[in-house]
Amino acid sequence: MSEIIFKAVVMGLALAMLPGPAFFVLLQTSIKNGIRSAMAFDIGILVADIIYILVAYLFYAEVQNLAGQKDYLTLAGGIIFAIFGISFFVNIRMKHKKSKPKEEKPKQYKKEGSYWVLFLKGLLLNGFNPFVIFYWLGVITFGSDEVDAEGNQMLWFLTIILITFFSIDALKILGAKSLQRFITPKFLKNLNRFIGVVFIIFGIASIVIGARGLM
């Protein structure tokens, strides 16, 4: 059992530290909107993971067959993420046009939207990532070779991965929040640009991977 826990914790740590688009949006949400808002966003990510785990576990054979359509899903997901990235730059430009020149001073940032909106944002952001379902399919395939799939060991294996993942995300949220007093409007603008670039690069890479697979 201790070996199962160790392997699950390692996989949870690896998942939490992957520098994907959701990673940077989570930090941005914590800095700009606060801990509770970031937690709502992160719970949305977690729920999307749980849904994908259930799909991959309950419909294992069907999901394996879906792997044959992976290139189409990767291509579609890449287009969606590229559009997300472009939207960050569009929002920056729109806010810049609306804002009037004024003396720059420390500012208290208001929470944007309700917790439910942020929850849905996390859910959809992770849900649109075509690699998530195949990641969990790989985890379950790996887990079935390592643990007793017919007993409770697989359930414990997946639960420990998710608990580790969420715990590390909570630490990231708290760490990012502690930096809020140093944050300026210019920093947030540059952060939005950086996140937009991450989305676009991730999207283009996915489009290229999907297109190559279809050739």
C-alpha positions in Angstrom: 0.0 0.0 0.0 2.9 2.4 0.8 4.3 1.9 -2.7 0.9 2.8 -4.2 0.7 5.9 -2.1 4.2 6.9 -3.1 3.5 6.4 -6.8 0.2 8.3 -6.6 1.8 11.2 -4.8 4.6 11.4 -7.4 2.0 11.5 -10.2 0.0 14.1 -8.4 3.0 16.3 -7.9 3.9 15.9 -11.6 0.4 16.9 -12.6 0.3 19.9 -10.3 3.6 21.2 -11.7 2.9 20.9 -15.4 3.2 24.4 -16.8 0.1 24.3 -18.9 -2.3 27.2 -19.6 -4.5 26.4 -16.5 -1.4 26.7 -14.3 -0.8 30.4 -15.3 -4.5 31.3 -15.3 -4.7 29.9 -11.7 -1.8 32.1 -10.6 -3.4 35.1 -12.3 -6.7 34.5 -10.7 -5.1 34.3 -7.2 -3.1 37.5 -7.7 -6.0 39.5 -9.2 -9.1 38.2 -7.6 -8.1 36.6 -4.3 -7.8 33.2 -2.7 -11.5 32.2 -2.8 -11.9 33.1 -6.5 -8.8 31.0 -7.3 -10.1 28.1 -5.3 -13.4 28.3 -7.2 -11.5 28.2 -10.5 -9.3 25.3 -9.2 -12.4 23.3 -8.1 -13.6 23.7 -11.7 -10.4 22.2 -12.9 -10.6 19.4 -10.4 -14.2 18.6 -11.3 -13.2 18.4 -15.0 -10.4 15.9 -14.0 -12.9 13.8 -12.0 -15.3 13.7 -15.0 -12.5 12.6 -17.3 -11.4 10.0 -14.8 -14.9 8.6 -14.6 -15.2 8.5 -18.4 -11.8 6.9 -18.8 -12.4 4.4 -16.1 -16.1 3.4 -16.8 -15.7 3.6 -20.6 -12.1 2.3 -20.9 -12.6 0.4 -24.1 -14.5 3.2 -25.8 -11.9 5.8 -24.8 -9.1 3.6 -26.2 -11.0 3.5 -29.5 -11.3 7.3 -29.2 -7.5 7.4 -29.3 -7.9 6.7 -33.0 -9.5 10.2 -33.3 -6.8 11.8 -31.1 -5.4 13.9 -34.0 -8.8 15.5 -34.7 -9.3 16.2 -31.0 -5.8 17.7 -30.7 -6.4 19.9 -33.8 -9.7 21.1 -32.5 -8.3 21.7 -29.0 -5.4 23.6 -30.5 -7.7 26.0 -32.4 -9.8 26.6 -29.2 -6.7 27.4 -27.1 -5.2 29.7 -29.8 -8.5 31.6 -29.8 -8.3 31.8 -26.0 -4.8 33.3 -26.3 -5.8 35.9 -28.9 -8.8 36.9 -26.6 -6.3 37.9 -23.9 -4.7 40.4 -26.3 -8.1 41.7 -27.5 -9.2 42.3 -23.9 -5.9 44.1 -23.1 -6.5 46.4 -26.1 -10.1 47.1 -25.2 -9.3 47.9 -21.6 -6.5 50.2 -22.8 -8.9 52.1 -25.1 -11.5 52.5 -22.3 -9.0 53.6 -19.7 -8.2 57.3 -19.4 -4.7 58.5 -18.5 -4.4 59.0 -14.8 -1.8 59.1 -12.1 -0.7 55.5 -11.4 -1.1 54.5 -7.7 -1.7 51.4 -5.7 -5.0 49.8 -6.5 -7.3 47.3 -4.9 -8.5 44.9 -7.5 -12.1 43.8 -7.4 -13.3 40.3 -7.9 -14.4 39.8 -11.5 -17.6 37.7 -11.7 -19.1 35.3 -9.3 -17.5 32.1 -7.9 -19.7 30.1 -10.2 -18.4 31.9 -13.3 -14.8 31.2 -12.2 -15.8 27.6 -11.4 -17.2 27.2 -15.0 -14.1 28.9 -16.4 -11.8 26.3 -14.7 -14.2 23.5 -15.8 -14.3 24.5 -19.4 -10.6 25.4 -19.6 -9.6 22.0 -18.5 -12.4 20.3 -20.3 -11.4 21.8 -23.7 -7.8 20.5 -23.2 -7.7 17.4 -25.5 -4.7 16.0 -23.6 -6.5 15.6 -20.3 -8.6 12.6 -21.2 -5.6 10.9 -22.7 -3.5 11.7 -19.6 -6.0 10.1 -17.3 -6.4 7.1 -19.7 -2.6 6.7 -19.4 -2.8 7.0 -15.6 -5.5 4.4 -15.4 -3.6 2.1 -17.8 -0.5 2.5 -15.7 -2.4 2.0 -12.5 -4.1 -1.1 -13.7 -0.6 -2.7 -14.1 0.5 -1.5 -10.7 -2.5 -2.0 -8.4 -5.5 -4.4 -8.0 -8.0 -2.9 -10.5 -10.8 -5.1 -9.1 -10.4 -4.0 -5.5 -10.3 -0.5 -3.9 -6.6 0.1 -4.7 -7.4 1.8 -8.0 -9.9 4.1 -6.2 -7.2 5.0 -3.6 -4.6 5.4 -6.3 -6.7 8.0 -8.2 -8.0 9.7 -5.0 -4.4 10.3 -3.7 -3.3 11.7 -7.1 -6.2 14.2 -7.0 -5.7 15.1 -3.3 -1.9 15.7 -4.0 -2.8 17.8 -7.1 -5.3 20.0 -5.3 -3.1 20.4 -2.2 -0.2 21.7 -4.4 -2.5 24.0 -6.2 -3.7 25.4 -2.9 -0.1 26.2 -2.0 0.4 27.9 -5.3 -2.7 30.0 -4.7 -1.6 31.1 -1.3 1.9 31.8 -2.6 0.6 33.9 -5.5 -1.8 35.8 -3.2 1.1 36.9 -0.9 2.6 38.8 -3.8 -0.5 40.9 -4.4 0.9 43.9 -2.5 3.7 44.1 -5.1 1.4 43.9 -8.1 0.9 47.0 -10.3 -1.4 47.5 -13.3 1.6 47.3 -15.6 2.5 43.9 -14.1 -1.0 42.5 -14.6 -1.0 43.8 -18.2 2.3 42.0 -18.9 1.0 38.9 -17.1 -2.1 38.8 -19.3 0.2 39.1 -22.4 2.4 36.3 -21.2 -0.7 34.0 -20.5 -2.0 34.9 -24.0 1.4 33.9 -25.5 1.3 30.6 -23.6 -2.2 29.8 -24.9 -1.2 30.7 -28.5 2.0 28.6 -28.3 0.1 25.7 -26.7 -2.6 26.0 -29.4 -0.2 26.3 -32.3 1.8 23.3 -31.0 -1.5 21.3 -30.7 -2.6 22.3 -34.2 0.8 21.2 -35.7 0.7 17.9 -33.8 -2.9 17.2 -34.9 -2.2 18.2 -38.5 0.9 16.0 -38.7 -1.0 13.1 -37.4 -3.7 13.6 -40.1 -1.2 13.7 -43.0 
